[in-house]
């Protein structure tokens, strides 16, 4: 019984203190890194929304709201819009 209590106490301590220890050991990000990370996150969010608008079937499949009554535009103009979006995304990432 004593061994079981020791194992339980050790497991509890490990699950409580190891994440705190790992966080304390992580290097601090500079404000420049934070700014770059925030800009990249904003880019990803905007790009995700644009993808959901361009491909409403995929938006419906993943549960993105507001696109479930639409179909992808497969006209030459719609295809051109998607190509332009991909080119603009690549340019921004570079």
N, C-alpha and C positions, 0 to 999 in steps of 0.2 A: 504494500500500500504506500509506503514511504517513497519507493522508487517511482511509482505512478505519479505521485504528487510532485516529485522533483522534475519529471519529464514534462508534466503539464506547466509547471512554473517556468521552466526553461523555454518551452515553446511560446508561451505568452510573452515572455521578455523579448525573445527574438523577433516576434511579429510586431512588437511595439517599438523597440529601440533600433532595429536595423534600418528601417526607412529614415529615421531621424539621423542616424549616423551617415547614411549614404547621402542625404541632403547636405549635411554639414561638410562632407568631403568634396562635393561638387564645386568646380571652379565658378567663381562669380563672373557673370557676364558684364561686359562694359556697356555703357549707354549706347555706344555705336552698334554693338552686336544686338542689343535690344531693339534699336530702331530698325535695323536690317531685318530682324526676325518679324517685327510687327508689320513692316512693309510687305514682306513675302507672304505673311498670313493674310493680309488684306487682298493681295493679288490672288491668292488661292481661293478666297471666299468669293471675290468678284468673278473669277473664271468659272467656278463651280455653278454660280447662278446663271452665267451666260450659257454654259453647256446645257443646263436644264431647260433653258428657253429654246435653244437650237435643236435639242433632241427630246421632245416632250414624251416620247414613248419610254425612254430611259428614265426620265423624271418620274413617270408614273410607276415604273418598276421598282425604283428605290424609295418611293414614298414622298417625293418632293411635292409640296402642295401647289395647287393652282394650274397644273399643266395637263390634267387628265382628260380634258375635252379637246385637245389639239393633236395634230399629226405633224410630223416633220415636213418641211417644205422641200420637196425633191425637184422643184422646178430649176431651170438653169440659174435663175437669180438666187434661189435659196442655197444652191450648191456654191455659188460664188461668195455668198455671205459667210458660209462655213469656212471656205478656203481663206478668206480675208481674216477671219477670227484666228485661225491657226497661224497664219503668217504674223499677225500682230502679237499673238502670245509668244511665239518664238523670238521675235524681235525684242520684246520686253524682258524675257528671261535672259537673253544674251547680254 
